[in-house]
Each structure stands twice: as C-alpha cells, then as structure tokens.
Amino acid sequence: MGRPSLLLPLCASVSLLGGLTFGYELAVISGALLPLQLDFGLSCSEQELLVGSLLLGALLASLVGGFLIDRYGRKQAILGSNLVLLAGSLSLSLASSLTWLVLGRSVAGFAISLSSMACCIYVSELVGPRQRGVLVSLYEAGITVGILLSYALNYALAGALWGWRHMFGWATAPALLQSLSLLLLPPGTADAAAHRDLIPLQGGEATKLDLGRPRYSFLDLFRTRDNMRGRTTVGLGLVLFQQLTGQPNVLCYASTIFHSVGFRGASSAVLASVGLGAVKVAATLTAMGLVDRAGRRALLLAGCALMALSVSGIGLVSFAVPMDSGPSCLAMPNATRLSGLPGDSGLPRGLAPPLRPMTDQSPGRPVLSTSEKTKPHPGAGDPTTLPLPALSIAPAAPPSPAPEHALLHWTALVCMMLFVSAFSFGFGPVTWLVLSEIYPVEIRGRAFAFCNSFNWAANFFISLSFLDLIGAIGLSWTFLLYGLTAVFGLGFIYFFVPETKGQSLTEIDQQFQKRRFALSFGHRQSSAGIQYSRIEVSAAS
C-alpha cells in the first residue's frame, strides 16, 4: 500500500496511462494499415474487417464488461484488461495471416474498452470532489496524447523492416506502466477507507463502511426507483448526442478541408493528423483546468453550442465552394507498392494524401460511386472512433482554389478547428466524467457499460451511414443536419443534465433521488409525494 502522499500522483498516472493506451491502440492502425495492405495483399473489404474488428471487440466489452467490473472490482478489471491487451498485442506483432490480425485487433478492442470504463469509475470513486473532475478528464487528455504518440511512432517506423509489428507491440508499454501504478493503490474505496489512506484525497471527509446500502439489478436502470430511469436518460442522451453530432465523420474529412485551403502533398495529411491532434490536446487540457471551476454543465453547454455553430459553418461554406466528396479505397491492393508509378505521392507509408474532388457538371455537388463507398475515418481523440482503410491516391493534384474563394476556404478551416476544440472541452471529457458520477456504486459498472455500448453502436451506425447520407442529401445538408442535431443536444443538456461539480458521489446520488429529470424536463419536482430515505455517507463518496 502506497503512502497517502503518493496516492494522488498514482491515481493521475493510472488515468493518464489508461487514456494513453486507449488513444495509441485506436490510432496505430492508421499507420500500420498501408504496410499491412502491401504485405498481405488486403482487399477493401479485408481492410474494413481489420479496422472494424477493434470496434466489434470494444462493443462486446461494453456489453459484458459492466458485470465484470461490478463483480470483480475496478482494479482487478483494469489489471485483467492489461493482460488481455498483452495477448492481443502479441497476436498482432507475430501475426502471419489476416485471421490472426483480426483476432488480435478484436482482443485489443475488448481490452481497451473494458479498461476505459473501469479506469473512469475507479478514479472517480478513489478521489474527492475537488480532484475528481481533473483526474477523470486526464483520461481524455491521455487519449489525445496517445494518438499523437502513435502518429509519431508510425512515421518513425514507416520505413523499418516489419515496422508494423513494432507499432502494435509498443501499445503494451503504457499498459505495463499503468499496472505498476495500480499495484500501489487500494482495490477500492472500501479498502482505502478502512486503512484511512484516502483522507488526503477526500479533502478530510469522514467516510465509513455501510453494509446496509441498497442493491440494484440491471433492470433497475429502467425503473423509477431512486430515479434510475432519469439517470439512464441523462447517460444515454450524452453518449448518443456526442455521436449524432457527426464528430467522427466531420474529423474524417479533415484532410479534405485542409486540402481545399491550399495545402498540398504531405502537408495536408500531416496537418490533418498531427495538427488537429495538437488542437485536441490543447482543448482537453483547457477542459481539465475548467471542469472543477466552471462545472460540467457549463462546459457541455458551451461546447455543444460551439459545435452547432462551427459544423453549420462548414455546411454553409460547402454550398459555395466545391469540396471533396469522400474517400475511396484502393481498387488494386498493390497499386502503390512501387515508387515512381503514376499516383505515387512520395509520402511515407501510412500517410495517405488528400483526395481529388469528384464532381458532376454542377460545381459543389459531389458524385459518389456506390462501388467506392467505405467506412470513413473517424476522428482522432474520440474514445469511440476508428481509423479508415487506405485511401485512393490521385494521379495529379487539383488546381489551387480560386482567389475569390480563399476567404471561404479559410473560414472552413477555422470552423474545423473550432469544432475539434468544442468537442474536446465539452462532450469529449465531460460525458465520461458525468457517467462515472451519476449512478450508485452498486450498479455503476453495469450502468456505465450499458451507456458505453450505445456509444460504440451509435458510432458504428453514424460511420457506416455517412457516405449514404451524403449521396442522398449532399455534403452541405449533411453538415447542417449535424448542426441541427447539436442544437437539440444543447436543449437536452439544458433541461436534463444537472451540475455535479464540488459534490461527493453520495450528494450527487441524493440529488438525483430528489429530482425527476426525465419527467419534468429539468425542473425541480415538488418534494411532496416523493418518498426517499436519507443515505448515509459511504465509502463510495
């Protein structure tokens, strides 16, 4: 057991390293996919299977992980997920066929999804109200740093022999470091309270064990008991709106928007990945500094409002400026294997250049071939998004933007940066913080996992439907639809999501018992007729 003075930095390291592992594992495929395509001769559908296998593994973890977390404890779940990640990374590093690659990605997806849920819950329960916001948000910061780290290692290993094996293998480094930190921390709040190890973190709050706390079943999530239905409404609403605003798909076309501004060749891909990744890191760090001052609700409202304005701005700009319609996967798996061939951009392997616009007689109306549709590249930094299979390479660069459109191009770029920033200090970190706070400790793992499963499923649906949506209503109206969804999300946050800053978990629990958010649209219901009993302060607070 570590000394009390070391508990806070140890908790911070668990949160940061957990996010670092998650972000690295999500983004590493973007650099490894092209070498894998060349080495194994992967077709478009095989690339999609390889990329999507992590998503399927993560979805499975969100369905069963909650029971594992509540049954065996948060700490044991994290340690177990790190062992599973080690197995998955070994499978990927030593793979000699597509089957082993898909198996390794699925196992890795299961591990990082389980770890992400357990980490957020574990840290939120282990620290007091004054540190909870910063330390849980540190997980999101770790994700963005992990993505940047993966891009850097992908670039460094792009020309190495079997470089993709090393890319997958390095994912175990932060997981091993996190396991070492966990060994010095207590299994949970009950242990810590019994040993008085958490007093410095809890801000002097007196805690005691309470064996008489109520028990909950999974079905209680949909019942009025203790306003569990209202809590589930808040949780599902946050995870669904963060996906339905199109965040992963808007980031998918980052290189398209950078390209329209005038960046050429490798510059577009580098700026789309590293540049936007840096913006996400900065915005997430800003959220960490504000989440316990301005509050969760304020950040959600500000972030969602800015997302609505910025994504609508992209839609309005695309009405006036022809923009790329979307990605297409390589028709010939080995089309870019030899340098010097037509279409070879000279980029390091793993960096795909921007795409040419495919338009018909009317400028600004993208034309999509159904044979070229594939899953778009969800954005960096989002704990529920996946990279895209290799993109087709244009034989020649398109002409420079017309001078009269220069201002609109830069407007699109500014809107893009604002959208990324808004998500990164709003929905990105705060959603998972609120989910880790609003449920009673006895069912917190299952409830968090239930909401997380909808997050993965919604991301999967939004990603698959993006190109079909563009083909049906056009790129401009697609972005405007995302903007309208963000407006509805703003209303949901205003009426349903309470402020939880500065409150212990027990106080948050009591607040939800006294209110009926799902029935009264955020207004305080009269306490007359509401039966609830005083909850003793427990170790979970």
N, C-alpha and C positions, 0 to 999 in steps of 0.2 A: 504494500500500500504506500502510495507516494505521500510526501509531506503536504499539508494543506496549501503551503505557498506555491507548490508546483501544480496544483490541480487546475488552475485557470489556464496556464500555458499548455498543459497536456490536453485539456478539452479543446483549446483552439487548434492544436495540431491534429487532433482526431477529425475535426470538422474540415480543416483546410486540406489535409491529405486525402480524405474521403472524396471531396469535390475534385481534387486534382486527378485522382484515379478515374473518376467518372468522366471528366472532360477529355482526358487523354484517350480513353478507350472509345469514346464517341467519335473523336475526330481523326484518329490514327488511320482509319480506313481510307480517308481521302488521299493520303499519300501512298498507301500500300496498294490501292486498287489497280492502278495502271500497271505496275510491275507484275502483279498477280495476273492481270489480264494477258500480259505478254507471255508469262512463264507457263500458264495453264491453258491459254487459248480460250478464255471465257467468252461466251456469247453474252448478248444484252440481258437475256433472262437469267443467266447464271450470275451475272454481276448483281442484278436486282435481288436474287436469292441470297447472295453473300452479304449484301448490305442490309437487307431486311431481316436476316436471321438474328441479329442482335436485338432488333425491335421485338421479335417474337419471344425471345428469351426473357426480355425485360417485362413483357406483358404477362408471361407465365409467373414471374416472380411477384408481380403486383397482385396476382390472384391468390397465391398461396403464401406469400411472404408475411402477410399480416398475422396469420396464425402462428408462423414460426417465431415471429418477434414477440408476440404475447405469451407464447408457450415456453420458450427457452430464454427469453430475455434479450434486451437490446445489445448488450456487449457480446454475448455469445453469437448472436445473429451476424454482427459485423465480422467477428473473427472467422465464423464459418464461411461467410461470403468471400473473405480474402483467400481462404483455402480453395474455394470453388474457382475464383479468378485465376489463381495459380495454375490449376488444372486446365482451364480454358486457354491461358496464355501459352502453356506448353504444347497444347494441341495445335495452336496456330503457328507457333515457331517451328515445330517439327513436321507440319503438315506436308503430305506428298500428293494429296488429291483434294478435289473440291469438297468431298464429303467431310473430310477432317477439318477443312476450313470453316464450313458451315456449322459443324458441331462445336468447334472452338468459339466461334462468334456467338452462338446461341448460349453456351455456358457462360461466356463473359458477360453477355447481356443480362442473364439471370443474376449474376453476382453483383454487378454494379447497381441494378435496380433494387435488390434486397438491401445492399449496403446503404444506398441513398436514403431509403425510408428509415432504416434503423439508426443511422447517424443523426438525422434531424431530430428524431424522437429522443434519442439518448442524450444529446447535448442540451435539448430544451428542458429535460427533466433534471439534469445534473446541476444546472446553474440557476441563479436567481433572476428576478425580473429585470434587474439593471444590466445584466450581461447577456440575457437570452437573445435579444434581437441581433446584437453584433455577432455572436458566436454562431448562430444558425445561419445568418446571412454570409458568414465566412465560407460556408459550404459552396454557395453560388459563386463567390469570388474564386474559390479553388477550381471550380469547373472552367471558368474563363481562362485562368492561368494554365490549366491542363491542356486546353485547346491550343493556346499559343505555343506551349512547350511541344505538343505533338507536331505542329506545323514546322517548328524549328528543327526537330529531330528528323522529320520526313525529308526536309530539304538537305540536311547534312548526310543522311543515309541514302539519298536517292541514287547516287552513282556507285554505292558499295555493292559488292557481290552478296547476293541473298540479303540485301538491305531490309526487305520487308519482314524477314524473320526477326531481325533485331528490333524493328519498330514495334512489333507485337510483344516481344519479350520485355521491353522496358516498362510496360504497364505494371509489372509486378513490383517495381521499386517503391513507389509511394504506398502501395498496399502493405508491403512488409514494414515500412516505417510506421504506418498507422497502427499495425498490430503491436509493435513495440510500445507505442504510447498507451494503447489500451491495457496492456499488462500491468501498468502502474496505476490504473484507475479502478474505482469500485465497480462491481457488476451493475449497480443501480442505486436509486435514491434511498431505498430502504437500508441497504448496506451502509451507505455513506452516513445516513442519519444516525444509525446505531453506533458508528465509530466517531461521530462528530467531525467528520472530515470536510463536510460541505459548509460549515458555518461561515468561513470567509467568502464563499461564493454566494451564499444565500443572503448576504447582507445582514447577518445577525438574526434572521428569522428563526424562531423556535420551531422545530419540527419533531414530530413523534410518529411512531408507527400506529396505524389504525387498522386493525384486522376486521373491523365491522363495516368497511366500505361496501357499497352495493356491487353486485356482479351484473354484467351485461352479456347478452348473447348477440350474435351478428344481426339478427332480425330487429333488435332494439334500435338499430340505426335508422329504421323507417317508422318508428313509433313515436308517440308524443311524450313518452316517459322521459323526464328530465330534458325535454325539448331536444331530444336526439334527432328528430326529423328536421328541425330548424338548423342544427349544426351540419347535418348532411347536406342540406340545401346550400349552405354557405360554402362547404368544401367542394361540392360538385360544381357549383357556379363558378368558382375561381379557376379550377383546372380546365373547365370547358371554355370559358371566355378567353383564357390566355392562349388557347389553340385556335378558336374560331376567329380571332382577330387576324389570322393568317401569318403570324410571326415567323414560323419556319419557312413558309413559301415566299414571303417577301425577302427574307435573307437569301433564299435560293437564287434570286436574280440580282444579287449584289454585283456580280461581275458584269452583268448586262448594263446596269445603271452606271457603274464606273466607266464602262466602255463608251457609253453614249456621251459622257462628259468629255472624252477625248483621250483617255489613257489607252495606250496600245501595247500589244505584245504581253510580256510577262508582268508588266506593271499592273495591269488590270487584275490578274489573278492574285498577285501579292497583296494589293490593296484590299481586295475583297475579303481575303482571309485574315492576314495579319493586321491590316488597318482596322477593319471592323472589330476584330478580336480585341485590339487595344482599346477601342472605344467602349466595348462591353466591360472590360476590366475597370476602366476609369469610372464608368457609371455605377457598377456594382460596389466599388469602394465608396463612392458617394452615398449610396443607399445604406451601407454599413454605418456611416457616420450620422445618418439622419433617422434611422429606423427607430431608435430609442429616444429621439428628441421630437421629431415631427410626428412620429407614430406610424403604425402600419396602414391605417385607413387613409391618412393624408398622402402617403407615397403611392398607394394604389389608385386613388382618385387622380392625382397629378399625372402619374404615368399613363393611365388609360386615356385621359383627355389628350395628352400629347401624342399618343399613338393614333387616336382618331384623326387628329389634325394632320399629322405627318403622312399617314398612309393615304388619306384622302388627297393630300397634295401630290403624291406620286401618281395617283389616278388621274387627277386633273391635268398634270403635265403631260402624261402619256396620250391625252386626247390631241395635243398639239404637236407632239414630237414622235416620229416613228421610233419604236423601241423593239428590241429583240423579243421574239415570241416565246422562246424557251429552249431547253436543251434537247438534244437527241443523242442517243447512244451510238457507239461505233457499229457500223454495219459489218465491217471486217475486223475481227479481233486483233489482227496483227497489222492493221493499216499503218500504224505509226511506229513500227518496230525499228525501222532503219531510218537514220537521219539523212537528210538531203532529199527525201522524197517529197513530192508535192503535198502540201498540208503539214509538213513538219515545221513546228514553230520554234524549235530550238530550246524549248523550256526544259527545265529539269523534270525528270519523271515524277509524276504525282501532281504537277501543276497544270491544270487544263486552261488553255487560253480562252478568251471570250468568243462568243458565237456571232455569226453573221445574222442580220435580220432576215427573216423570210416573210416577205410581204407580197400582196397581190397588186392589182392596178391602183388601189386606193391606198395612199400612204397612211401609216398608223394602224392599219388593220392586219394583225398577224394571221398568217395562214399556218395551220398545224396539220401535219400529216399523221394520220392515226397510226401508221407503222412506226413512227418515231417517238411516240409517247412513252415516257418512262417516269419513274418517280423523281420528283425534284429534290434538290439538295437542301434539306432543312438547315437552319442557321446554326452557327457556332454559338456555344454558350448556353443554349437551352438544354436542361437536363433530359429532354424527351425528343430530341431530334437526331436524325441520322444523315450522313453524307450520301452523295449521289454517285451512281455508276459513272464511268468515264464518259466525258462529253466528246462530241464530234469536233473536229478541228477544221476551221475554214481555210480554203486554199489561198485566200488573199484577204487582207484587211479591208474593211469597208471604208468609204470615204469619210473624211473628217466632217463633223457636224457643221451645218450651215451657220454662218455668223449670227443670223437673226434668231437662231435657236440656242445660242450659247448661254443666255441667261436662264432659259428654261432647263437646260441641262444641269447647270449648277444648282438650280432650285431643287431638281430631283435628287441630286447628291446630298444637299443639306437635309431634305426630308428623310432620306435614307438614314443618315447619321442620327437624326432626331428620333426616328422610330426605334433604332437599335438602343439608343440611350434610354428612351422611355421604358422599353420593356425591361431593361437591365436594372433600373432602380425601382420598378413597380412590380409587375407580375412576376418577373424572374425570381428574385429572392423572397419577396413577401408572401407569395402564395404558400410556399412550403413552411414558412415560419408560422403563419396563421393555422395551417393544418396541424402542426405539431403542438398547438396550444389549446384548441377549442374542444377536444374530446377528453372524456375522463380517462384516467391512466389505465383502467382495467380493459378498455377496448381501443385504446389509442392506436396500437399497431394495426389491428384489423381495419379500423376506420381509415387510417392513413393509406393503407394498401388499397382499399376499395376505391378511394378517390383517385389514387395514382393509376389504377387500371383504366379509369375513364380518360385520364390524361394521355396515356400511351395509345389507347384506342382512337381517341379524337385526333391525335397527331397522325396516326396511320391513315385515317379517313381523309383528313384535310390534304395530306401529301398526295394520296392517290387521285384525288378528285381535282387537283389544281389545273392540270392541263385540259381536262374535260371542261372545266368551268370557263377557262379562257376561250376555248373553242366555241362555247355556247354564247357567252355574253361579251367576250373581248377582254383584253388586259386592263383597260381603263375602268370598266364597270366592275371587274373583279376586285381591284384595289378599293374602289368606292364602296363596294359591298363590305369589305373588311372594315372600312371606316365606320359604316353604319353599325356593324356588329360591336365595334369598340364603344360607340355611343350607348348601345343597350347595356354593355358591360359596365359603363360608367354609372348608369342608373341602378344596376344591380348592386354595385359596391355601395352606393349612397344609401340605399334602402335596407340592405340586408347585412352588410359586414360591419360588426362593431369594432370599436377601438380597444385594443388589448395591451397597449404599452404600459409599462410600470406596474402590471398586475401579476400576482402569483398565479400559478395554474389553478389553485383552489378558488381564487377570486374570479377568474375567468369562468370556471365551471358554475359558480353561483350566479354570475351574470346571465349566463345562458339559461339557467333554470328559471330565472325571473322574467325572461323576455320570450316572446314568440315571434321571431323574425319572419319565419316563413308564412305566418298567418296575418300579421299586422303590418307587413311591409316596412319594418324597421321602427315603427312607433312603439313606445313602451305600453304594454298592456297593463290594465289595472291589476293590482296585486290581489284584489278581491276575487275569490273563487279559485285562485291558484294555490294548490297545496304543495308545499315543499318543506323540507326539513333542513335545519342548519347542518352544514358539513364541517366536520372537524378538520383542522389543518393537518394535512397528511404529508408523508414523505415526498409525494409527487409534486408538491408546490415549491 
